[in-house]
Amino acid sequence: MRMRTCVSGGETCVDRAPATRAPRHTYNDEDRIARISVVIADDHSGFRQALADVIQAESDMCVVASVGDGAAALDAIRRLAPVVAVLDVRMPVLDGIEIARAVAEQGGPTRTVIMTMHWGQSVVERVASLPVSGYLAKETALLEVVAAIRCAAAGEIYVAPVLTAAFPRG
């Protein structure tokens, strides 16, 4: 993989090989435009709502589900097949890493973006082996979530600038 800077800002992305584009889903809203569908999973309702507000403000994105635990997240991903799922690492029932692993194993179209406040070595080791499309530090997620979603939807891997030292550049 090679590092590159996405067009949308100074964030670091890694191109995947082969570069494939995630499918976009069209929802029957009044605009009838194609959007990047997103599922948000975080057990903090205020943070989850703030993320949804940021995403919904983008004309090319829509939140199709916003849930507070891992079981509900996995169910929403399986039912709705969103382009991107933004997952908190620590949640009740299933954690974000378990969800990302299940999504990867089922082989669907959904790309996952992981976020957490605790990017310790054990968390990095658990997610580094998964085909995750993004890594966000929760303290900067509101600023970076749109860029991470766009990178993931384009088949790239987003690594938040504050985390670049933590992840191998393979």
N, CA, C and O of each residue as an XYZ file, in Angstrom:
680
protein
N       0.836     -1.178      0.000
C       0.000      0.000      0.000
C       0.882      1.242      0.000
O       1.977      1.244      0.562
N       0.388      2.292     -0.637
C       1.149      3.528     -0.641
C       0.329      4.626      0.010
O      -0.894      4.668     -0.122
N       1.019      5.515      0.715
C       0.355      6.630      1.386
C       0.111      7.734      0.375
O       0.921      7.937     -0.530
N      -0.985      8.442      0.516
C      -1.247      9.606     -0.316
C      -2.145     10.563      0.432
O      -2.738     10.201      1.449
N      -2.249     11.764     -0.055
C      -3.120     12.759      0.555
C      -4.395     12.851     -0.259
O      -4.346     13.014     -1.478
N      -5.530     12.748      0.402
C      -6.814     12.858     -0.281
C      -7.048     14.285     -0.744
O      -6.481     15.228     -0.193
N      -7.883     14.437     -1.756
C      -8.207     15.744     -2.302
C      -8.928     16.616     -1.290
O      -8.788     17.839     -1.320
N      -9.698     16.008     -0.392
C     -10.548     16.776      0.506
C      -9.804     17.449      1.655
O     -10.439     18.133      2.458
N      -8.518     17.288      1.767
C      -7.799     17.944      2.857
C      -6.439     17.336      3.060
O      -5.929     16.653      2.172
N      -5.844     17.565      4.194
C      -4.505     17.094      4.471
C      -4.451     15.732      5.115
O      -3.403     15.340      5.629
N      -5.540     15.000      5.106
C      -5.569     13.705      5.754
C      -4.751     12.681      4.980
O      -4.518     12.835      3.781
N      -4.327     11.656      5.661
C      -3.521     10.617      5.051
C      -4.410      9.448      4.684
O      -5.182      8.968      5.513
N      -4.309      8.990      3.462
C      -5.041      7.818      3.003
C      -4.055      6.811      2.455
O      -2.942      7.167      2.069
N      -4.458      5.567      2.422
C      -3.639      4.520      1.845
C      -4.461      3.880      0.738
O      -5.581      3.434      0.985
N      -3.930      3.827     -0.473
C      -4.645      3.170     -1.561
C      -4.637      1.670     -1.328
O      -3.628      1.109     -0.903
N      -5.747      1.027     -1.602
C      -5.825     -0.424     -1.541
C      -5.491     -0.983     -2.903
O      -5.669     -0.310     -3.918
N      -5.017     -2.189     -2.930
C      -4.789     -2.852     -4.210
C      -5.646     -4.104     -4.224
O      -5.553     -4.875     -3.269
N      -6.466     -4.370     -5.217
C      -6.756     -3.454     -6.309
C      -7.737     -2.385     -5.846
O      -8.529     -2.618     -4.933
N      -7.686     -1.243     -6.458
C      -8.580     -0.151     -6.093
C      -9.967     -0.446     -6.648
O     -10.180     -0.459     -7.860
N     -10.901     -0.682     -5.738
C     -12.278     -0.928     -6.155
C     -13.156      0.133     -5.534
O     -12.861      0.641     -4.452
N     -14.195      0.456     -6.190
C     -15.102      1.486     -5.702
C     -16.272      0.814     -4.999
O     -16.870     -0.123     -5.529
N     -16.591      1.291     -3.821
C     -17.728      0.748     -3.096
C     -19.016      1.190     -3.788
O     -19.089      2.304     -4.305
N     -20.028      0.324     -3.802
C     -21.278      0.718     -4.444
C     -21.955      1.826     -3.657
O     -21.857      1.875     -2.431
N     -22.628      2.698     -4.350
C     -23.410      3.747     -3.695
C     -24.873      3.336     -3.785
O     -25.317      2.777     -4.788
N     -25.604      3.619     -2.731
C     -27.004      3.247     -2.684
C     -27.854      4.490     -2.908
O     -27.519      5.567     -2.414
N     -28.944      4.354     -3.642
C     -29.855      5.465     -3.865
C     -31.056      5.275     -2.956
O     -31.649      4.197     -2.921
N     -31.412      6.313     -2.226
C     -32.561      6.270     -1.350
C     -33.615      7.211     -1.904
O     -33.287      8.228     -2.516
N     -34.869      6.880     -1.692
C     -35.960      7.623     -2.297
C     -36.316      8.873     -1.509
O     -37.447      9.010     -1.043
N     -35.365      9.785     -1.356
C     -35.686     11.060     -0.755
C     -36.139     12.002     -1.866
O     -36.096     11.638     -3.041
N     -36.573     13.214     -1.505
C     -37.120     14.118     -2.523
C     -36.097     14.514     -3.582
O     -36.479     14.836     -4.707
N     -34.818     14.500     -3.254
C     -33.791     14.848     -4.232
C     -33.546     13.724     -5.234
O     -33.160     13.974     -6.376
N     -33.773     12.474     -4.797
C     -33.503     11.291     -5.616
C     -32.083     11.298     -6.160
O     -31.855     10.982     -7.328
N     -31.129     11.661     -5.307
C     -29.727     11.645     -5.714
C     -29.013     10.496     -5.027
O     -29.401     10.064     -3.942
N     -27.965     10.008     -5.675
C     -27.168      8.925     -5.084
C     -26.347      9.499     -3.942
O     -25.748     10.566     -4.076
N     -26.319      8.809     -2.844
C     -25.571      9.246     -1.677
C     -24.771      8.088     -1.097
O     -25.081      6.918     -1.323
N     -23.747      8.439     -0.351
C     -22.991      7.444      0.408
C     -23.805      7.160      1.665
O     -23.978      8.042      2.506
N     -24.301      5.945      1.795
C     -25.098      5.575      2.963
C     -24.177      5.204      4.115
O     -23.148      4.556      3.923
N     -24.567      5.628      5.323
C     -23.713      5.461      6.499
C     -24.529      4.930      7.680
O     -25.639      5.395      7.942
N     -23.967      3.959      8.381
C     -24.478      3.518      9.677
C     -23.503      4.029     10.723
O     -22.290      3.889     10.570
N     -24.031      4.622     11.786
C     -23.220      5.106     12.910
C     -23.517      4.218     14.110
O     -24.679      3.964     14.428
N     -22.457      3.743     14.783
C     -22.625      2.935     15.986
C     -21.726      3.479     17.083
O     -20.501      3.408     16.991
N     -22.344      4.019     18.118
C     -21.621      4.563     19.271
C     -22.573      4.544     20.451
O     -23.746      4.889     20.303
N     -22.089      4.146     21.622
C     -22.967      4.047     22.775
C     -23.237      5.383     23.467
O     -24.043      5.429     24.396
N     -22.598      6.456     23.048
C     -22.859      7.787     23.602
C     -23.811      8.527     22.674
O     -23.414      8.961     21.593
N     -25.058      8.673     23.088
C     -26.090      9.214     22.205
C     -25.795     10.634     21.733
O     -26.072     10.962     20.579
N     -25.240     11.486     22.597
C     -24.917     12.856     22.200
C     -23.845     12.894     21.116
O     -23.956     13.658     20.157
N     -22.820     12.082     21.265
C     -21.758     12.023     20.263
C     -22.300     11.446     18.958
O     -21.982     11.934     17.873
N     -23.121     10.403     19.075
C     -23.723      9.775     17.900
C     -24.575     10.793     17.127
O     -24.530     10.837     15.898
N     -25.344     11.601     17.847
C     -26.180     12.620     17.194
C     -25.318     13.689     16.532
O     -25.641     14.153     15.439
N     -24.230     14.083     17.181
C     -23.327     15.080     16.584
C     -22.708     14.548     15.298
O     -22.621     15.274     14.308
N     -22.275     13.284     15.301
C     -21.750     12.665     14.078
C     -22.812     12.640     12.985
O     -22.528     12.963     11.831
N     -24.029     12.259     13.343
C     -25.118     12.209     12.359
C     -25.375     13.588     11.766
O     -25.592     13.712     10.561
N     -25.354     14.617     12.590
C     -25.576     15.985     12.103
C     -24.503     16.397     11.099
O     -24.809     16.995     10.067
N     -23.242     16.076     11.405
C     -22.133     16.414     10.502
C     -22.290     15.680      9.170
O     -22.118     16.276      8.107
N     -22.612     14.407      9.227
C     -22.749     13.602      8.015
C     -23.955     14.052      7.195
O     -23.858     14.196      5.976
N     -25.074     14.272      7.848
C     -26.299     14.686      7.149
C     -26.150     16.052      6.480
O     -26.876     16.358      5.534
N     -25.231     16.862      6.953
C     -25.007     18.179      6.350
C     -24.336     18.083      4.976
O     -24.309     19.057      4.224
N     -23.798     16.906      4.656
C     -23.135     16.700      3.368
C     -24.163     16.262      2.325
O     -24.958     15.358      2.580
N     -24.151     16.889      1.174
C     -25.153     16.588      0.146
C     -24.987     15.201     -0.472
O     -25.930     14.669     -1.058
N     -23.806     14.617     -0.348
C     -23.576     13.308     -0.958
C     -23.582     12.159      0.054
O     -23.148     11.052     -0.265
N     -24.073     12.414      1.275
C     -24.094     11.387      2.308
C     -25.437     11.372      3.012
O     -26.127     12.389      3.084
N     -25.801     10.204      3.533
C     -26.998     10.114      4.367
C     -26.801      9.035      5.424
O     -26.217      7.984      5.160
N     -27.294      9.312      6.613
C     -27.254      8.355      7.713
C     -28.504      7.486      7.590
O     -29.626      7.989      7.647
N     -28.303      6.180      7.421
C     -29.431      5.268      7.280
C     -29.770      4.571      8.589
O     -30.854      4.003      8.725
N     -28.846      4.608      9.560
C     -29.108      4.065     10.892
C     -28.101      4.655     11.867
O     -26.942      4.889     11.524
N     -28.565      4.889     13.085
C     -27.721      5.389     14.163
C     -28.087      4.578     15.394
O     -29.202      4.685     15.904
N     -27.148      3.764     15.875
C     -27.459      2.796     16.927
C     -26.458      2.888     18.071
O     -25.362      3.427     17.916
N     -26.859      2.345     19.236
C     -26.056      2.497     20.429
C     -25.369      1.254     20.943
O     -24.682      1.317     21.962
N     -25.530      0.110     20.268
C     -24.813     -1.086     20.715
C     -24.400     -1.926     19.516
O     -24.905     -1.748     18.407
N     -23.480     -2.836     19.759
C     -22.894     -3.615     18.683
C     -23.852     -4.564     17.995
O     -23.760     -4.749     16.781
N     -24.770     -5.170     18.731
C     -25.725     -6.083     18.102
C     -26.638     -5.328     17.143
O     -26.908     -5.795     16.037
N     -27.109     -4.165     17.571
C     -27.956     -3.338     16.697
C     -27.170     -2.862     15.478
O     -27.722     -2.768     14.381
N     -25.892     -2.564     15.663
C     -25.052     -2.123     14.545
C     -24.899     -3.232     13.515
O     -25.075     -2.997     12.320
N     -24.574     -4.434     13.967
C     -24.396     -5.550     13.039
C     -25.702     -5.859     12.314
O     -25.691     -6.145     11.116
N     -26.811     -5.805     13.018
C     -28.112     -6.023     12.390
C     -28.386     -4.959     11.318
O     -28.816     -5.296     10.215
N     -28.143     -3.695     11.627
C     -28.373     -2.611     10.665
C     -27.474     -2.762      9.439
O     -27.919     -2.540      8.313
N     -26.225     -3.134      9.651
C     -25.296     -3.324      8.530
C     -25.768     -4.460      7.636
O     -25.742     -4.342      6.411
N     -26.196     -5.549      8.239
C     -26.661     -6.699      7.443
C     -27.950     -6.376      6.688
O     -28.103     -6.785      5.537
N     -28.874     -5.652      7.312
C     -30.148     -5.330      6.669
C     -30.017     -4.257      5.594
O     -30.631     -4.362      4.532
N     -29.214     -3.220      5.867
C     -29.181     -2.038      5.006
C     -28.011     -1.997      4.029
O     -28.043     -1.238      3.061
N     -26.981     -2.801      4.271
C     -25.782     -2.832      3.425
C     -25.287     -1.428      3.080
O     -25.180     -1.079      1.904
N     -24.984     -0.619      4.105
C     -24.505      0.735      3.816
C     -23.134      0.703      3.152
O     -22.429     -0.305      3.207
N     -22.770      1.795      2.535
C     -21.440      1.899      1.934
C     -20.395      1.923      3.042
O     -19.358      1.270      2.928
N     -20.659      2.678      4.124
C     -19.694      2.832      5.216
C     -20.407      2.674      6.562
O     -21.535      3.136      6.739
N     -19.730      2.015      7.503
C     -20.181      1.949      8.894
C     -19.100      2.588      9.753
O     -17.935      2.196      9.688
N     -19.487      3.572     10.557
C     -18.570      4.240     11.484
C     -18.823      3.627     12.853
O     -19.913      3.759     13.409
N     -17.800      2.949     13.400
C     -17.964      2.132     14.595
C     -17.067      2.577     15.736
O     -15.861      2.745     15.554
N     -17.647      2.768     16.907
C     -16.864      3.000     18.107
C     -16.287      1.658     18.545
O     -16.936      0.624     18.391
N     -15.084      1.669     19.085
C     -14.474      0.424     19.540
C     -15.211     -0.130     20.744
O     -15.523     -1.320     20.777
N     -15.494      0.697     21.726
C     -16.103      0.214     22.964
C     -17.601      0.475     22.959
O     -18.055      1.616     23.041
N     -18.367     -0.633     22.859
C     -19.833     -0.576     22.901
C     -20.355     -1.804     23.616
O     -19.657     -2.814     23.703
N     -21.583     -1.730     24.132
C     -22.196     -2.915     24.740
C     -22.459     -4.010     23.707
O     -22.575     -3.726     22.515
N     -22.549     -5.217     24.147
C     -22.874     -6.442     23.422
C     -21.715     -6.878     22.514
O     -21.057     -7.876     22.812
N     -21.451     -6.171     21.433
C     -20.308     -6.430     20.554
C     -19.511     -5.140     20.444
O     -20.094     -4.057     20.392
N     -18.189     -5.238     20.408
C     -17.415     -4.013     20.220
C     -17.194     -3.767     18.731
O     -17.460     -4.643     17.907
N     -16.714     -2.591     18.392
C     -16.520     -2.204     16.997
C     -15.576     -3.119     16.241
O     -15.738     -3.325     15.038
N     -14.586     -3.671     16.939
C     -13.636     -4.575     16.291
C     -14.320     -5.894     15.930
O     -14.091     -6.436     14.849
N     -15.160     -6.412     16.832
C     -15.907     -7.634     16.538
C     -16.865     -7.421     15.360
O     -17.044     -8.309     14.526
N     -17.470     -6.247     15.303
C     -18.371     -5.933     14.192
C     -17.586     -5.858     12.885
O     -17.998     -6.437     11.880
N     -16.454     -5.148     12.894
C     -15.624     -5.037     11.689
C     -15.180     -6.410     11.203
O     -15.157     -6.665      9.999
N     -14.829     -7.293     12.125
C     -14.419     -8.654     11.761
C     -15.589     -9.402     11.116
O     -15.412    -10.063     10.093
N     -16.782     -9.300     11.712
C     -17.962     -9.986     11.165
C     -18.318     -9.446      9.781
O     -18.672    -10.216      8.888
N     -18.227     -8.141      9.600
C     -18.516     -7.532      8.299
C     -17.521     -8.031      7.253
O     -17.908     -8.353      6.129
N     -16.246     -8.096      7.619
C     -15.216     -8.578      6.693
C     -15.455    -10.043      6.330
O     -15.297    -10.432      5.173
N     -15.835    -10.850      7.314
C     -16.066    -12.271      7.071
C     -17.278    -12.519      6.189
O     -17.285    -13.462      5.398
N     -18.311    -11.679      6.316
C     -19.500    -11.889      5.483
C     -19.285    -11.393      4.063
O     -20.043    -11.755      3.163
N     -18.258    -10.566      3.846
C     -17.880    -10.173      2.498
C     -18.830     -9.238      1.790
O     -18.837     -9.203      0.559
N     -19.631     -8.479      2.512
C     -20.559     -7.545      1.883
C     -19.885     -6.274      1.397
O     -18.661     -6.154      1.461
N     -20.661     -5.342      0.920
C     -20.120     -4.109      0.342
C     -19.693     -3.061      1.366
O     -19.043     -2.080      1.003
N     -20.041     -3.247      2.627
C     -19.801     -2.220      3.641
C     -18.334     -2.123      4.026
O     -17.676     -3.127      4.298
N     -17.843     -0.901      4.042
C     -16.490     -0.619      4.519
C     -16.616     -0.036      5.926
O     -17.556      0.703      6.217
N     -15.668     -0.371      6.788
C     -15.763      0.063      8.178
C     -14.699      1.094      8.531
O     -13.555      1.018      8.084
N     -15.114      2.060      9.349
C     -14.229      3.075      9.903
C     -14.328      2.927     11.418
O     -15.418      2.997     11.986
N     -13.187      2.722     12.064
C     -13.124      2.510     13.506
C     -12.714      3.810     14.188
O     -11.826      4.519     13.715
N     -13.375      4.114     15.311
C     -12.967      5.281     16.093
C     -12.966      4.911     17.571
O     -13.755      4.085     18.031
N     -12.052      5.550     18.298
C     -11.980      5.336     19.739
C     -11.171      6.445     20.385
O     -10.409      7.150     19.724
N     -11.352      6.584     21.687
C     -10.527      7.511     22.463
C      -9.246      6.829     22.914
O      -8.302      7.504     23.326
N      -9.195      5.508     22.844
C      -8.106      4.726     23.429
C      -7.344      3.946     22.363
O      -7.593      2.754     22.182
N      -6.424      4.593     21.657
C      -5.634      3.919     20.637
C      -4.344      3.373     21.242
O      -3.248      3.694     20.783
N      -4.485      2.550     22.270
C      -3.322      1.897     22.857
C      -2.826      0.790     21.953
O      -3.475      0.443     20.966
N      -1.678      0.239     22.290
C      -1.057     -0.800     21.465
C      -1.966     -2.001     21.265
O      -1.996     -2.570     20.174
N      -2.712     -2.402     22.296
C      -3.576     -3.578     22.157
C      -4.699     -3.327     21.145
O      -5.048     -4.228     20.383
N      -5.266     -2.125     21.126
C      -6.312     -1.799     20.157
C      -5.717     -1.761     18.748
O      -6.305     -2.308     17.815
N      -4.567     -1.128     18.589
C      -3.910     -1.054     17.281
C      -3.634     -2.458     16.756
O      -3.877     -2.740     15.583
N      -3.128     -3.337     17.612
C      -2.838     -4.711     17.186
C      -4.106     -5.442     16.769
O      -4.082     -6.211     15.808
N      -5.216     -5.218     17.476
C      -6.473     -5.894     17.141
C      -7.041     -5.426     15.804
O      -7.575     -6.239     15.050
N      -6.936     -4.139     15.495
C      -7.537     -3.637     14.254
C      -6.594     -3.663     13.062
O      -7.052     -3.663     11.919
N      -5.295     -3.686     13.298
C      -4.333     -3.626     12.192
C      -4.443     -4.823     11.256
O      -4.126     -4.711     10.072
N      -4.886     -5.963     11.769
C      -4.985     -7.158     10.929
C      -6.316     -7.243     10.174
O      -6.484     -8.107      9.314
N      -7.248     -6.366     10.485
C      -8.555     -6.388      9.829
C      -8.562     -5.499      8.591
O      -7.802     -4.534      8.519
N      -9.416     -5.814      7.613
C      -9.546     -4.929      6.452
C     -10.449     -3.732      6.768
O     -11.535     -3.589      6.207
N      -9.977     -2.887      7.668
C     -10.712     -1.695      8.078
C     -10.331     -0.550      7.145
O      -9.178     -0.444      6.726
N     -11.295      0.303      6.821
C     -11.064      1.395      5.870
C     -10.741      2.727      6.514
O     -10.475      3.703      5.813
N     -10.759      2.786      7.833
C     -10.431      4.054      8.459
C     -10.206      3.930      9.948
O     -10.764      3.067     10.625
N      -9.364      4.830     10.431
C      -9.015      4.892     11.844
C      -9.148      6.336     12.290
O      -8.430      7.204     11.793
N     -10.061      6.611     13.227
C     -10.279      7.956     13.729
C     -10.019      8.015     15.226
O     -10.364      7.093     15.966
N      -9.408      9.108     15.663
C      -9.319      9.395     17.087
C     -10.638     10.070     17.448
O     -11.035     11.033     16.792
N     -11.304      9.593     18.456
C     -12.638     10.105     18.772
C     -12.630     11.598     19.074
O     -13.604     12.297     18.794
N     -11.529     12.088     19.647
C     -11.482     13.517     19.978
C     -11.448     14.414     18.739
O     -11.748     15.604     18.840
N     -11.090     13.871     17.578
C     -11.090     14.658     16.345
C     -12.080     14.118     15.316
O     -12.113     14.601     14.185
N     -12.881     13.130     15.688
C     -13.767     12.460     14.737
C     -14.755     13.409     14.072
O     -15.013     13.279     12.876
N     -15.310     14.351     14.810
C     -16.279     15.275     14.209
C     -15.652     16.086     13.080
O     -16.328     16.427     12.109
N     -14.370     16.395     13.204
C     -13.689     17.164     12.166
C     -13.293     16.301     10.974
O     -13.186     16.802      9.855
N     -13.077     15.023     11.201
C     -12.508     14.156     10.178
C     -13.451     13.112      9.612
O     -13.099     12.442      8.641
N     -14.626     12.949     10.179
C     -15.493     11.853      9.779
C     -15.893     11.933      8.310
O     -15.970     10.897      7.649
N     -16.148     13.114      7.781
C     -16.544     13.250      6.376
C     -15.409     12.798      5.457
O     -15.640     12.069      4.493
N     -14.191     13.229      5.756
C     -13.038     12.814      4.944
C     -12.829     11.304      5.032
O     -12.537     10.659      4.025
N     -12.976     10.745      6.217
C     -12.792      9.299      6.397
C     -13.853      8.520      5.622
O     -13.538      7.502      5.006
N     -15.086      8.975      5.642
C     -16.163      8.303      4.913
C     -15.903      8.363      3.414
O     -16.069      7.365      2.714
N     -15.499      9.518      2.922
C     -15.214      9.644      1.482
C     -14.041      8.752      1.067
O     -14.096      8.107      0.020
N     -12.989      8.711      1.876
C     -11.858      7.825      1.573
C     -12.318      6.373      1.548
O     -11.992      5.636      0.617
N     -13.070      5.957      2.557
C     -13.543      4.579      2.632
C     -14.423      4.237      1.430
O     -14.267      3.174      0.830
N     -15.339      5.124      1.080
C     -16.237      4.882     -0.053
C     -15.468      4.774     -1.369
O     -15.906      4.090     -2.294
N     -14.325      5.450     -1.449
C     -13.493      5.410     -2.659
C     -12.529      4.229     -2.666
O     -11.726      4.090     -3.589
N     -12.602      3.370     -1.636
C     -11.729      2.202     -1.590
C     -10.360      2.491     -1.012
O      -9.421      1.725     -1.229
N     -10.234      3.569     -0.293
C      -8.965      3.944      0.318
C      -9.051      3.750      1.823
O     -10.133      3.544      2.373
N      -7.911      3.818      2.475
C      -7.858      3.702      3.926
C      -7.471      5.060      4.501
O      -6.448      5.638      4.132
N      -8.299      5.552      5.403
C      -8.051      6.828      6.055
C      -7.386      6.581      7.398
O      -7.847      5.750      8.181
N      -6.315      7.292      7.661
C      -5.677      7.255      8.969
C      -5.619      8.689      9.466
O      -5.007      9.548      8.831
N      -6.252      8.950     10.598
C      -6.238     10.298     11.157
C      -4.799     10.748     11.371
O      -3.969      9.958     11.819
N      -4.489     12.006     11.059
C      -3.113     12.490     11.215
C      -2.515     12.225     12.598
O      -1.321     11.945     12.708
N      -3.327     12.311     13.651
C      -2.799     12.078     14.995
C      -2.473     10.606     15.239
O      -1.858     10.273     16.252
N      -2.872      9.727     14.334
C      -2.643      8.294     14.513
C      -1.628      7.709     13.546
O      -1.313      6.523     13.652
N      -1.110      8.477     12.620
C      -0.255      7.912     11.580
C       0.955      7.172     12.125
O       1.396      6.197     11.516
N       1.496      7.598     13.234
C       2.659      6.912     13.814
C       2.291      5.549     14.398
O       3.151      4.677     14.528
N       1.022      5.364     14.748
C       0.587      4.127     15.400
C       0.396      2.969     14.430
O       0.428      1.811     14.845
N       0.196      3.261     13.125
C      -0.146      2.204     12.181
C       0.984      1.937     11.211
O       1.623      2.865     10.715
N       1.229      0.651     10.941
C       2.266      0.299      9.965
C       1.842      0.764      8.574
O       0.655      0.786      8.250
N       2.816      1.130      7.768
C       2.521      1.664      6.432
C       2.631      0.627      5.337
O       2.590      0.979      4.158
N       2.770     -0.660      5.693
C       2.794     -1.782      4.788
C       3.092     -1.453      3.438
O       3.138     -2.337      2.582
